[in-house]
Amino acid sequence: MPQKTLGARPPEALPPREPVAPLVARNRLLLAILLPLAVAVLVGLVTGALLRRGDVATASAAPLFAALGLVSWLLGLRFYGLRGLGLRGGRPLFAGIGFAVLAWVAVLIGRFLPALPQTTFNPDGQAVVNIRLLVEVMAIRSAGSGRAFAYLLLFEAFAMQVWAFGLVFRALADWRGGLTAAIVSGILFGAVGFALFAESFVTGLPGLCYFLLWGVLYGLIRLRTGSLLGPTLVQALQSFTAWFVFQPPDDMAATGIQTVFLAISLLFAIIIWRLWPRREGDYRI
């Protein structure tokens, strides 16, 4: 009696990718990186979005991300189609959500990382131990939450991931292989995020490490699952909860945000180590 499969096919039964000539793959890669960025920069200059850091409350960087995502979407459909861009549901979607939640948990651990305890004495001479967060929660914010989440989901998450882990990832995979695609597309994601994301509060090496490792982690998730939809959803939830709902101070330079970024980067590195593919059969391009 044949075994029922509920319509699912094992990964090895999926149709193989069509081979692409090296010169064609290289030209597609250059186009995938340069054209969306050029259009985004042009739109950013015209609208002024390039001259100010992204802000969730005002959605100031929305035109720039929209241009980046739209051009990437059109190029990706022309070259690779929906599945080639990593827009896959089903098991790849839920696997991507599961892996990306690990990064979300790491960010929340860092968000509530305590500083060293401080001891003071009250008027009665009793010792009082105070434990403060490295980045204090000033308020639980709800005003404007719908607009903020829509901005994070559609622009910082979906538009960025369609470019980095959809179009650029696939072009790199055709030219230099899946692992190179995961790492390089992740670095591009992190570099643009460090420059434009609303949670890029301060400059410096800790913040740069945080964004680059975040990008490489998402690149490996894309490589291991074949879908960018799961990380896209979790990315929006991660930024929304950690940095919008639990409102940080206005002056982040006066907080322990650098230590928080370093702690989260360490957790990201551990997750990357555990997700690193051991063999090429683990790739889902």
Sequence and secondary structure as in RCSB ss.txt:
>XXXX:A:sequence
MPQKTLGARPPEALPPREPVAPLVARNRLLLAILLPLAVAVLVGLVTGALLRRGDVATASAAPLFAALGLVSWLL
GLRFYGLRGLGLRGGRPLFAGIGFAVLAWVAVLIGRFLPALPQTTFNPDGQAVVNIRLLVEVMAIRSAGSGRAFA
YLLLFEAFAMQVWAFGLVFRALADWRGGLTAAIVSGILFGAVGFALFAESFVTGLPGLCYFLLWGVLYGLIRLRT
GSLLGPTLVQALQSFTAWFVFQPPDDMAATGIQTVFLAISLLFAIIIWRLWPRREGDYRI
>XXXX:A:secstr
     TT   GGGS       HHHHHHHHHHHHHHHHHHHHHHHHHHSGGGS   TTTTTTHHHHHHHHHHHHHH
HHHHTHHHHTT   HHHHHHHHHHHHHHHHHHHHHHT B   EEEE TTS EEEE  BSS   EE  TTHHHHHH
HIIIIIIIIHHIIIIIIIHHHHHHHH HHHHHHHHHHHHHHHHHHH TT  S SHHHHHHHHHHHHHHHHHHHHH
S SHHHHHHHHHHHIIIIIIEE  S GGGTTHHHHHHHHHHHHHHHHHHH  SSGGG   
